[in-house]
Amino acid sequence: MNIKVAVIIPFFQKERGILCRALESVKAQKVNRNLDLRVIIVDDSSPISTKQELADFDPGVAFFLTLLEKSNGGPGEARNMALDFLESTPVDYVAFLDSDDVWHDDHLERALNGLEHGDFFFCNHVRGKHYPDYFVGLPLTRRALAENSSSIAKDGYHAVRKGEMAEVMIRECPPQTSTVVYRYKKNADLRFNGQLRSAGEDHVFWIELCLFNDTVIDPRINVSCLEGVNLYWSNVSWDSPKSVAIQGCLALQYNYLKDTPIILMADKPTVLFRQKLYEGAYIYALLRGVAKGFLPDLKVLARLGFAYPGFFMRIPRSLSFFLRNRRLMTDETAVKSLDAENATA
C-alpha cells in the first residue's frame, strides 16, 4: 500500500525561479518505498503568480500538483487553506516546504524512517550564510539531544515522548517550517494561528505538535533555507517598517501562549517574561516607527487590543520593562530570561 504524503508550499515571492527551485528539490527526492506524493501550492496573492512560475515546470511522475489561490493573509492562513483542502483527501503525512527553501535529496526518506518512532519529525538545517548548522547556536537543543537516552543510535535519530521537548521548543524553536513532517490523521484538527501574520505562527504550531506527539529529531542537515521573501528574517531589523508588525505579532503570540494552560505550565517563567518583553518591544517599535515616519499597521494593534484588552492598561509598565531588559532581545533570550527581572511575576 502506498504511503500518501502531502507537501504544502505557501507562495508569495517577487522574483522568478524561486518556486521552481523548491519544486525541483521535491522532484529530486530519493525514497525507497512506494509513495503517492501530492504537492499543494497556495498562491497567497503573490506578486509573481504561481501560474507564471509553473509555466515551464514539469513535475513528471514525481508528484501530483495542486494549485490553490487566495487573497493575501500570510503564510499561516495559506497553510491552513491547504490543510482544509486535505480534509477530503486521504493523506498519511504532511510535510511543509517554504517556497524559498530546498530539501536535500534524502529529506523525505529520513523523515519517513524517523516517523516510524513518532508522529512529529524535524531535522537540522542551514539558514543562509550565517547559520551553516542551525542547532550549533541552540544550547538547550544540543543539551537535550546529548542527554536523550532514547536515541535511535543506528540511524542517528533522537526520539522523545510527547511534552518532553516543550520547554526547549518554547525557548529556542529548533524546527524551521521546511524541516517539519508530521502524521496528519492524528493531528487533523490542528491549524496555524492566522492572527500571527508576520511572526510566530509556526512556533506556536510546533509547540502544540510536540505537546501531543512523540517527537523525532534528526541532527543531520537535510534542508537549506535560502533567499527570498521571508516575512520575519527579511524585516526583523528595527530599521524595517515591517518590524513594527513583527513585534506586534510576537506580543500576540506570547499572550496566546500565556492564555493556553497546557503551554503555560510547560515553561511559565519564559512565557510570562516574553509576553512582557514583546509587548514593550511593540510599543517601542510603534513609537520609533512614528518618529521615523513609518505608517503603523493598525490591524495588528487592533487584534492585540481586541483579543487582550488588558494590553492597553499595561502599556506604561510593558514599555518600562522592555527598556530595562532590551539587551536580552538576542538569540540567548530564552536562557537568560529565567533569571531576568520579574520573570515569574
C-alpha positions as CSV (number, residue, x, y, z in Angstrom):
1,M,0.0,0.0,0.0
2,N,1.4,3.4,-1.0
3,I,2.3,6.0,1.7
4,K,0.4,9.2,0.9
5,V,2.4,12.4,1.6
6,A,1.2,16.0,1.0
7,V,3.7,18.8,0.7
8,I,2.3,22.2,1.5
9,I,4.0,25.3,-0.1
10,P,2.7,28.8,0.6
11,F,3.8,31.1,-2.2
12,F,4.5,34.8,-2.0
13,Q,7.6,35.9,-3.9
14,K,8.9,38.9,-6.0
15,E,11.5,37.0,-8.1
16,R,11.1,34.4,-10.8
17,G,12.6,31.0,-10.4
18,I,12.4,30.6,-6.6
19,L,9.4,28.3,-6.6
20,C,10.7,26.1,-9.3
21,R,14.0,25.7,-7.3
22,A,11.9,24.4,-4.4
23,L,9.9,22.1,-6.6
24,E,13.0,20.7,-8.2
25,S,14.2,19.7,-4.7
26,V,10.9,17.8,-4.2
27,K,11.3,16.2,-7.6
28,A,14.8,15.0,-6.7
29,Q,13.8,13.1,-3.5
30,K,15.2,9.6,-3.3
31,V,12.6,7.5,-1.4
32,N,13.0,3.7,-1.0
33,R,9.3,2.9,-0.7
34,N,6.0,3.2,-2.6
35,L,4.9,6.8,-2.3
36,D,2.0,8.9,-3.5
37,L,3.3,12.4,-3.3
38,R,1.0,15.4,-3.7
39,V,2.3,19.0,-3.7
40,I,-0.2,21.7,-2.8
41,I,0.9,25.2,-3.7
42,V,-1.2,28.1,-2.2
43,D,-0.7,31.3,-4.1
44,D,-1.2,34.0,-1.4
45,S,-1.7,36.8,-3.9
46,S,2.0,36.6,-4.8
47,P,3.4,39.5,-6.9
48,I,4.9,36.7,-9.2
49,S,1.9,34.4,-9.7
50,T,2.2,30.7,-9.3
51,K,0.9,30.2,-12.9
52,Q,3.7,32.3,-14.2
53,E,6.2,30.3,-12.2
54,L,4.8,26.9,-13.3
55,A,4.5,27.7,-17.0
56,D,7.7,25.9,-17.8
57,F,7.9,23.4,-14.9
58,D,7.2,19.7,-15.4
59,P,6.7,17.6,-12.3
60,G,6.8,14.4,-14.4
61,V,5.8,11.4,-12.5
62,A,7.5,12.6,-9.3
63,F,4.3,14.1,-7.8
64,F,0.8,15.3,-8.4
65,L,0.5,19.1,-8.3
66,T,-2.5,21.1,-6.9
67,L,-2.7,24.8,-7.1
68,L,-4.9,26.9,-4.7
69,E,-5.3,30.7,-4.8
70,K,-6.4,33.1,-2.1
71,S,-6.4,36.7,-1.1
72,N,-3.2,37.7,0.9
73,G,-3.4,36.5,4.5
74,G,0.1,35.4,5.4
75,P,1.8,32.1,5.4
76,G,-0.2,30.6,8.3
77,E,-3.6,31.2,6.6
78,A,-2.1,29.9,3.3
79,R,-1.0,26.6,5.0
80,N,-4.4,26.4,6.7
81,M,-6.2,26.6,3.3
82,A,-4.1,23.6,2.2
83,L,-4.8,21.7,5.4
84,D,-8.5,22.3,5.0
85,F,-8.3,21.0,1.4
86,L,-6.7,17.8,2.8
87,E,-9.8,17.1,4.9
88,S,-11.4,15.5,1.8
89,T,-8.1,13.9,0.5
90,P,-6.7,10.8,2.1
91,V,-3.2,11.5,3.4
92,D,-0.9,9.9,5.9
93,Y,1.8,12.6,6.4
94,V,2.1,16.3,5.8
95,A,5.4,18.0,5.0
96,F,6.0,21.7,4.8
97,L,8.3,23.5,2.4
98,D,8.6,27.2,2.1
99,S,9.0,28.4,-1.4
100,D,12.4,29.9,-0.9
101,D,13.9,26.7,0.7
102,V,15.1,23.4,-0.7
103,W,15.2,19.9,0.6
104,H,18.3,17.7,0.3
105,D,17.6,14.6,-1.7
106,D,17.2,12.3,1.3
107,H,15.0,14.5,3.4
108,L,11.7,12.7,2.9
109,E,13.3,9.3,3.3
110,R,15.0,10.4,6.6
111,A,11.7,11.8,7.7
112,L,9.6,8.7,6.9
113,N,12.1,6.5,8.6
114,G,12.1,8.7,11.7
115,L,8.3,8.8,11.8
116,E,8.3,5.0,12.5
117,H,9.2,6.1,16.0
118,G,6.9,9.1,16.5
119,D,4.4,11.4,14.9
120,F,6.2,14.7,14.6
121,F,9.6,15.0,12.9
122,F,12.0,17.8,12.2
123,C,15.7,18.0,11.3
124,N,18.7,20.3,11.5
125,H,19.1,22.8,8.7
126,V,21.2,25.5,7.1
127,R,19.8,29.1,7.4
128,G,21.5,31.3,5.0
129,K,25.2,32.1,5.1
130,H,25.2,32.9,8.8
131,Y,23.9,29.6,10.1
132,P,25.7,26.7,8.4
133,D,24.5,24.4,11.3
134,Y,21.4,25.8,13.0
135,F,21.5,23.5,16.0
136,V,25.0,24.7,16.9
137,G,23.5,28.0,18.0
138,L,20.9,26.4,20.3
139,P,22.4,25.3,23.6
140,L,19.3,23.8,25.1
141,T,18.6,21.8,22.0
142,R,22.1,20.5,21.9
143,R,21.9,19.6,25.6
144,A,18.6,17.8,25.1
145,L,20.0,15.8,22.3
146,A,23.2,14.9,24.3
147,E,21.2,13.8,27.3
148,N,18.4,12.0,25.5
149,S,18.7,8.3,26.4
150,S,16.1,7.1,23.9
151,S,18.3,8.0,20.9
152,I,17.8,5.6,17.9
153,A,21.5,5.1,17.6
154,K,21.7,3.2,14.3
155,D,20.2,6.0,12.3
156,G,21.2,8.9,14.4
157,Y,17.6,10.0,15.3
158,H,16.5,11.2,18.7
159,A,13.0,10.2,19.9
160,V,11.4,11.9,22.9
161,R,8.0,11.3,24.4
162,K,5.2,13.9,23.9
163,G,5.7,17.0,26.0
164,E,9.4,16.3,26.9
165,M,10.7,18.8,24.3
166,A,8.1,21.5,25.2
167,E,10.4,23.7,27.3
168,V,13.1,23.6,24.6
169,M,10.6,24.3,21.9
170,I,9.2,27.3,23.7
171,R,12.7,28.8,24.4
172,E,14.6,28.0,21.2
173,C,12.2,26.8,18.5
174,P,14.7,24.4,16.8
175,P,12.5,23.5,13.8
176,Q,12.2,25.6,10.7
177,T,9.0,25.1,8.7
178,S,10.7,23.3,5.8
179,T,12.1,20.7,8.2
180,V,8.8,19.5,9.6
181,V,6.9,16.4,8.6
182,Y,4.1,15.0,10.8
183,R,1.3,12.4,11.0
184,Y,-1.7,14.1,9.6
185,K,-4.6,11.9,10.7
186,K,-3.6,12.2,14.4
187,N,-3.4,16.0,14.1
188,A,-6.1,16.6,11.5
189,D,-7.7,19.4,13.5
190,L,-4.5,21.4,14.2
191,R,-4.2,24.7,12.4
192,F,-1.9,27.7,12.4
193,N,-2.8,30.8,14.3
194,G,-3.9,33.1,11.4
195,Q,-3.7,36.2,13.7
196,L,0.1,35.9,13.6
197,R,0.7,37.1,10.0
198,S,4.3,38.4,10.4
199,A,5.8,36.1,13.0
200,G,5.2,33.3,15.5
201,E,2.5,31.3,13.7
202,D,4.9,28.4,13.0
203,H,6.4,28.5,16.5
204,V,3.0,28.0,18.1
205,F,2.2,25.1,15.8
206,W,5.5,23.3,16.7
207,I,4.8,23.8,20.4
208,E,1.4,22.2,20.1
209,L,2.7,19.4,17.9
210,C,5.4,18.5,20.5
211,L,3.0,18.6,23.4
212,F,0.7,16.0,21.9
213,N,3.0,13.8,19.8
214,D,6.1,11.7,20.3
215,T,8.8,13.8,18.6
216,V,11.7,12.5,16.4
217,I,14.6,14.9,15.8
218,D,17.3,14.3,13.1
219,P,20.5,16.2,13.9
220,R,21.6,15.8,10.3
221,I,21.3,18.8,8.0
222,N,18.6,17.9,5.4
223,V,17.2,21.3,4.5
224,S,18.7,24.6,3.2
225,C,16.8,27.8,3.9
226,L,17.7,30.1,1.1
227,E,17.0,33.7,0.0
228,G,13.6,35.0,-1.0
229,V,10.7,36.9,0.6
230,N,10.8,36.0,4.3
231,L,8.4,38.0,6.4
232,Y,10.4,37.5,9.5
233,W,14.1,37.3,8.6
234,S,13.8,40.0,5.9
235,N,12.2,42.6,8.3
236,V,13.4,41.8,11.8
237,S,15.7,44.8,11.9
238,W,14.4,47.8,13.9
239,D,15.0,49.9,10.8
240,S,12.5,48.0,8.7
241,P,8.9,49.5,8.7
242,K,7.6,45.9,8.9
243,S,9.4,45.3,12.2
244,V,6.6,47.0,14.0
245,A,4.1,44.3,12.8
246,I,6.6,41.6,13.7
247,Q,6.9,42.8,17.3
248,G,3.1,43.1,17.5
249,C,2.7,39.5,16.3
250,L,5.2,38.3,18.8
251,A,3.3,40.1,21.5
252,L,0.1,38.4,20.3
253,Q,1.9,35.0,20.2
254,Y,3.1,35.2,23.8
255,N,-0.3,36.4,25.0
256,Y,-1.8,33.4,23.3
257,L,0.8,31.1,25.0
258,K,0.1,32.7,28.3
259,D,-3.7,32.0,27.9
260,T,-3.2,28.4,26.9
261,P,-2.8,26.5,30.2
262,I,-1.0,23.4,28.9
263,I,1.6,25.6,27.2
264,L,2.0,28.0,30.1
265,M,2.6,25.1,32.5
266,A,5.4,23.8,30.2
267,D,7.5,26.9,30.9
268,K,5.7,29.6,32.8
269,P,8.8,31.9,33.5
270,T,9.8,32.1,29.9
271,V,6.2,32.7,28.6
272,L,5.5,35.4,31.1
273,F,8.8,37.1,30.6
274,R,8.5,37.2,26.8
275,Q,4.9,38.4,27.0
276,K,6.1,41.5,28.9
277,L,9.2,41.9,26.7
278,Y,7.4,41.7,23.4
279,E,4.5,43.9,24.5
280,G,7.1,46.5,25.4
281,A,9.1,45.9,22.2
282,Y,5.9,46.5,20.2
283,I,5.2,49.8,21.9
284,Y,8.8,50.9,21.4
285,A,8.7,49.9,17.8
286,L,5.4,51.8,17.3
287,L,6.8,55.0,18.8
288,R,10.1,54.6,17.0
289,G,8.3,54.0,13.7
290,V,6.1,57.1,14.1
291,A,9.2,59.2,14.9
292,K,10.7,57.9,11.6
293,G,7.6,58.4,9.6
294,F,6.5,54.7,9.4
295,L,2.8,54.2,9.0
296,P,1.9,51.7,11.7
297,D,-0.1,48.6,10.9
298,L,-3.2,49.3,12.9
299,K,-4.6,45.8,12.2
300,V,-2.0,44.3,14.5
301,L,-2.8,46.8,17.2
302,A,-6.5,46.2,16.8
303,R,-6.0,42.4,17.1
304,L,-3.9,42.8,20.2
305,G,-6.2,45.2,21.9
306,F,-9.4,43.3,21.0
307,A,-8.1,39.8,22.0
308,Y,-6.2,41.0,25.1
309,P,-7.9,44.3,26.3
310,G,-5.5,44.4,29.3
311,F,-2.7,45.2,26.9
312,F,-3.6,48.9,26.8
313,M,-3.6,49.2,30.6
314,R,-0.1,47.5,30.7
315,I,1.5,49.9,28.1
316,P,3.5,52.0,30.6
317,R,4.8,49.0,32.6
318,S,5.5,47.0,29.4
319,L,7.5,49.8,27.8
320,S,9.5,50.3,31.0
321,F,10.1,46.6,31.3
322,F,11.4,46.4,27.7
323,L,13.7,49.4,28.2
324,R,15.2,47.8,31.3
325,N,15.6,44.4,29.5
326,R,16.2,45.4,25.9
327,R,19.7,43.9,25.9
328,L,18.1,40.4,26.3
329,M,16.5,40.5,22.9
330,T,19.1,38.2,21.4
331,D,19.3,34.6,20.5
332,E,20.2,33.8,24.1
333,T,17.0,35.4,25.5
334,A,15.4,32.0,26.1
335,V,18.2,31.1,28.6
336,K,18.8,34.4,30.2
337,S,15.1,35.2,30.7
338,L,14.8,32.7,33.6
339,D,17.0,35.0,35.8
340,A,15.7,38.3,34.4
341,E,13.8,40.9,36.4
342,N,10.3,39.8,37.3
343,A,10.3,36.7,35.1
344,T,7.8,34.9,37.3
345,A,5.6,37.8,38.1
